[in-house]
Every structure is written in C-alpha cells, then in structure tokens.
C-alpha cells in the first residue's frame, strides 16, 4: 500500500478526530469517507438543471404556494 504524509493544522486534526465513527478508525478511512460524501455519483442532467432554473425564476417572481394549501388540495390534510 502506498502512503503519504499530509500536514494538518492541529485544529483540522481535532475536527477529523471528531468525525471518526470509532475511536480506532484510521485517519485514511475518515478522509476517504468524507471524500466519498463530497463526490456526486449521480450528477444532475441538463433537464434537471433547467427545471431548477425555472423554479428559481418562479420563486423570484412570487409564483409560489404554501405547502398547507397544496396538501389540502391533494387531500392530505
């Protein structure tokens, strides 16, 4: 197994230690878990991005409805 040395500030090391799922978990495991969490293995499609843009424009224009209203119309409340 190849290894390397990484310089960390003491405050960063303390934060990483606090993220361990077990006191004996290796720092490599903690960092790998964090890196996996930061990686999106299902990026948004162009269509999804455009839907989000349209939604944001609707919000900016005030074209919104309260959740209670929508739930009532759907018979959920």
Secondary structure, 3 states (H helix, E strand, C coil): CCCCCCCCCHHHHHHHHHCCCCCCCCHHHHHHHHHHHHCCCCCCCHHHHHHHHHHHHHHHCCCCCCHHHHHHHCCCC
